[in-house]
Amino acid sequence: MPTAPTMRGPEQLRGLLAAGGVLAPGCFDAFSAHLVQSTGFSAAYISGLAVEATQFASPDIGLITRPEMVAHASRIVEAIDIPVICDADTGFGDGLQIHKMVGQFQRAGVAAIHIEDQASPKGCPTYAPAKVLPLQDARARVRTALQARTDPNFVIIARTDADSVSFDEVVLRSNEYLAEGADLALAPLIYLDGEPLSKQGPAKQFEWLSRLAKEVTGPLAGFAIPAGYRADDMFEAGYAMVIEATTPFRVAATALLHALEEFSKTGSLQRFLATQPLDPRVVGYELARSLGMEADRRAQLSFPARLS
């Protein structure tokens, strides 16, 4: 059960950014966010892909609506007391919808959102290169989100998926959005010259990510860390924030899939548990304790008996 934070989420996140690099693992519900906090992270990130998969069993194609995402984010914010960064896709509509979206995420207690420059209907760049808006339209989307902000501490991150065009376009757009007033630029850099960057190997990936950080003239956030590198390497390269967006979800999904396959084949989970034993922290009393059972019990005992 979360304790009352000394500062609100946006103020907490501003402080973390001022102090150094922010590392935010992805979560997809209140319990996964609880695990992010309990393992010592200072911020959590709500992955749109993971939420759409876990809540709707659908791919990341923008099926989740603004009210659904805001409500889901609100439950996550209530469950933890570290700042929450939320994927806001393309803003869930036109200018009026973006205004409403920013206000609702602020009231939900979210510390930051990122809004992307994909054309609608959006797609997931993990599956195929994205189609992006013309630059002026994309700048207007960022500008609208900034104008809708009523809390100056609320962090607005401008994401570009222009790696579908070119590396130079990613740099250009990141700098344009920062010039517009975005607090950070976010550039996943999944593709390079039409090919997945992952094909180039970790050292080359990190070289390109480092080059991007040098050429973007303001705070930059990145997705994922190349194999063999650490978050500190990304911070040293110039990143203000690193988001490991979907790997936690994929790890959880992998464990569940393998366990269910074993159960389906054998009618038992004993062999699976022999090689993948349950962590004591997620079983019985330890799980209940970590979720705040003692605090709940004290609150219940302090409540006066029902009057007859």
C-alpha positions in Angstrom: 0.0 0.0 0.0 1.5 3.3 -1.0 2.5 5.9 1.6 1.6 9.6 1.1 4.4 11.1 -1.0 6.0 14.4 0.1 5.5 15.8 -3.4 3.0 15.2 -6.1 4.0 13.1 -9.1 4.9 15.9 -11.5 7.0 17.6 -8.9 8.7 14.3 -8.0 9.6 13.7 -11.7 10.9 17.2 -12.2 13.2 16.7 -9.2 14.4 13.4 -10.5 15.2 14.9 -13.9 17.0 17.8 -12.3 19.1 15.4 -10.2 20.2 13.1 -13.1 19.0 10.3 -15.4 15.6 8.7 -14.8 15.2 5.0 -15.4 11.5 4.0 -15.8 10.5 0.3 -16.3 7.3 -0.4 -18.1 4.2 -1.6 -16.2 0.7 -2.6 -17.4 -1.5 -2.7 -14.2 -1.5 -1.7 -10.6 0.3 -4.9 -9.4 3.2 -4.7 -12.0 3.5 -1.0 -11.0 3.7 -2.1 -7.3 6.5 -4.4 -8.2 8.4 -1.6 -10.0 8.2 0.5 -6.9 9.0 -2.3 -4.5 12.2 -3.2 -6.4 13.6 0.3 -5.9 12.8 2.2 -9.1 12.0 5.9 -8.8 9.5 6.1 -11.7 7.2 3.8 -13.6 6.1 3.9 -17.2 2.7 2.7 -18.5 3.2 1.0 -21.9 0.4 1.4 -24.3 1.3 -1.8 -26.0 1.3 -3.7 -22.7 -2.0 -2.2 -21.6 -3.7 -2.9 -24.9 -2.4 -6.5 -24.8 -3.4 -7.2 -21.2 -6.7 -5.4 -21.1 -8.0 -6.2 -24.6 -5.8 -9.0 -25.9 -5.3 -6.8 -29.0 -2.1 -5.5 -30.7 -0.9 -1.9 -30.2 -3.0 -0.3 -32.9 -4.8 2.4 -30.8 -8.0 0.5 -29.8 -7.9 1.8 -26.3 -9.8 5.0 -25.8 -8.9 8.1 -23.8 -11.3 7.4 -20.9 -10.1 3.8 -20.6 -6.4 4.8 -20.6 -7.0 7.6 -18.1 -9.0 5.3 -15.8 -6.3 2.6 -16.0 -3.6 5.1 -15.3 -5.5 6.5 -12.3 -5.6 3.0 -10.7 -1.9 2.6 -11.2 -1.2 6.1 -9.8 -3.3 5.3 -6.7 -1.4 2.0 -6.1 2.1 3.5 -5.9 3.8 6.7 -4.7 6.5 7.1 -7.4 5.8 9.3 -10.5 4.1 7.7 -13.4 4.8 8.4 -17.0 2.0 7.4 -19.4 1.9 6.6 -23.1 -0.8 9.0 -24.6 -0.5 7.7 -28.2 -1.4 10.4 -30.7 -3.5 12.3 -28.2 -6.7 10.4 -28.8 -8.1 12.8 -31.3 -8.1 16.3 -32.6 -7.2 19.5 -30.7 -10.2 19.5 -28.5 -9.6 15.9 -27.6 -6.0 16.6 -26.8 -7.0 19.4 -24.5 -9.4 17.1 -22.6 -6.8 14.3 -22.5 -4.1 16.5 -20.9 -6.5 17.8 -18.3 -7.7 14.3 -17.4 -4.2 12.8 -17.1 -3.3 15.8 -14.8 -6.3 15.2 -12.6 -5.5 11.4 -12.5 -2.2 12.3 -10.9 0.0 11.2 -13.8 3.4 12.9 -13.7 4.1 12.9 -17.5 2.7 11.9 -20.8 4.3 11.4 -24.2 2.4 12.3 -27.4 3.6 11.0 -30.7 3.7 12.4 -34.3 2.2 9.4 -35.9 -0.7 9.9 -38.4 -4.0 8.5 -37.4 -5.0 5.7 -37.3 -1.8 4.9 -35.5 0.2 1.7 -35.8 2.9 0.1 -33.7 6.4 0.7 -35.0 7.5 -2.6 -33.5 5.5 -4.3 -36.2 6.2 -2.0 -39.1 7.6 1.6 -39.8 5.1 4.2 -38.8 3.5 6.9 -41.0 4.1 10.3 -39.4 2.3 13.6 -39.7 3.7 16.5 -41.8 6.0 18.4 -39.5 3.8 21.5 -39.1 0.8 19.3 -38.1 3.0 17.4 -35.7 4.3 20.7 -34.1 0.7 21.8 -33.7 -0.2 18.6 -31.9 2.7 19.3 -29.4 1.7 22.9 -29.1 -1.9 22.0 -28.3 -0.8 19.6 -25.5 1.4 22.3 -24.0 -1.4 24.9 -24.2 -3.7 22.5 -22.4 -1.4 22.1 -19.5 -2.6 23.9 -16.3 0.0 22.4 -14.0 3.5 23.8 -15.0 5.2 20.8 -13.4 3.3 18.3 -15.5 5.9 16.9 -17.9 5.0 16.7 -21.6 7.3 14.5 -23.8 7.1 14.8 -27.6 7.8 11.4 -29.3 8.8 11.1 -32.9 8.5 7.9 -35.0 10.2 9.6 -37.9 12.9 6.8 -38.0 10.5 5.5 -40.6 11.8 8.4 -42.8 15.4 8.9 -41.8 17.8 9.4 -38.9 18.1 13.1 -39.9 14.4 13.5 -39.8 14.4 12.1 -36.2 17.0 14.7 -35.2 15.1 17.5 -37.0 11.8 16.7 -35.4 13.2 16.1 -31.9 14.7 19.6 -32.0 11.6 21.1 -33.5 9.4 19.7 -30.7 11.8 20.9 -28.1 11.8 24.3 -29.7 8.0 24.2 -29.5 8.4 23.8 -25.7 8.2 20.1 -25.0 10.1 19.1 -21.8 11.8 16.1 -23.4 12.0 14.6 -26.9 11.5 10.8 -27.2 13.0 9.0 -30.1 12.7 5.2 -30.1 15.0 4.8 -33.1 13.7 1.3 -34.1 14.6 1.7 -37.8 17.6 3.0 -39.7 17.5 3.5 -43.4 14.4 1.2 -43.6 16.0 -1.7 -41.7 15.5 -2.6 -38.0 18.4 -1.1 -36.0 18.6 -4.3 -34.1 20.2 -6.0 -37.2 23.3 -3.8 -36.7 24.4 -5.4 -33.4 24.6 -3.8 -29.9 27.8 -1.8 -30.4 26.5 -0.2 -33.6 23.1 0.4 -32.0 24.7 2.2 -29.1 26.8 4.2 -31.5 23.7 5.5 -33.3 21.9 6.1 -30.0 24.9 8.1 -28.7 25.0 10.1 -32.0 21.3 10.9 -31.6 21.8 12.2 -28.0 24.6 14.5 -29.3 22.6 15.9 -32.2 19.4 16.6 -30.2 19.9 19.9 -28.5 17.8 19.3 -25.4 16.6 16.7 -22.9 16.2 13.3 -24.7 14.4 10.1 -23.6 15.2 6.7 -25.2 13.5 3.3 -25.3 15.4 0.2 -24.4 19.1 -0.4 -23.8 21.3 -2.4 -26.3 22.5 -5.8 -25.1 25.7 -5.5 -23.1 25.1 -1.9 -22.0 23.5 -0.4 -18.9 21.3 2.5 -18.1 24.3 4.4 -16.8 25.9 4.1 -20.3 22.8 5.7 -21.8 22.9 8.5 -19.2 26.6 9.1 -19.9 25.8 9.3 -23.6 23.4 12.2 -22.9 20.0 10.7 -22.2 17.9 12.3 -19.5 15.5 9.4 -19.3 15.6 5.8 -20.3 12.3 3.8 -20.6 12.4 0.0 -20.7 8.9 0.0 -22.1 7.7 -3.6 -22.9 10.4 -6.0 -21.7 8.8 -6.4 -18.2 5.5 -7.3 -19.9 7.2 -9.7 -22.3 9.0 -11.4 -19.3 5.7 -11.8 -17.5 4.0 -13.1 -20.6 6.8 -15.6 -21.3 6.6 -17.1 -17.8 2.8 -17.4 -17.9 2.9 -18.9 -21.4 5.5 -21.5 -20.4 3.7 -22.4 -17.2 0.3 -22.8 -19.0 1.9 -24.9 -21.8 3.3 -27.2 -19.1 0.0 -27.5 -17.3 -1.8 -28.2 -20.6 0.6 -30.9 -21.6 1.0 -32.7 -18.3 -1.9 -31.7 -16.1 0.5 -30.5 -13.4 2.8 -27.5 -12.7 5.2 -29.4 -10.5 7.9 -29.9 -13.1 7.7 -26.2 -14.1 7.9 -25.1 -10.5 10.9 -27.3 -10.0 12.9 -25.3 -12.5 11.1 -22.0 -12.0 10.2 -21.8 -8.3 7.8 -19.2 -7.0 9.4 -16.2 -5.3 8.3 -16.2 -1.6 7.5 -12.5 -1.9 4.5 -13.3 -4.2 3.0 -16.1 -2.1 0.7 -16.1 0.9 1.4 -13.7 3.8 4.4 -12.2 2.1 2.3 -11.1 -0.8 -0.4 -9.7 1.4 2.1 -7.9 3.6 3.8 -6.3 0.5 0.4 -5.1 -0.6 -0.3 -3.3 2.7 -2.3 -5.9 4.6 -1.1 -4.6 8.0 -2.0 -1.0 7.2 -5.4 -2.2 6.0 -5.9 -4.2 9.2 -5.1 -1.3 11.4 -7.5 0.9 9.5 -10.2 -1.7 9.8 -9.6 -2.1 13.6 -9.7 1.6 14.1 -13.2 1.9 12.5 -15.9 2.0 15.2 -18.2 -1.0 15.5 -21.5 -0.7 13.7 -24.2 0.9 15.8 -27.2 -1.4 16.4 
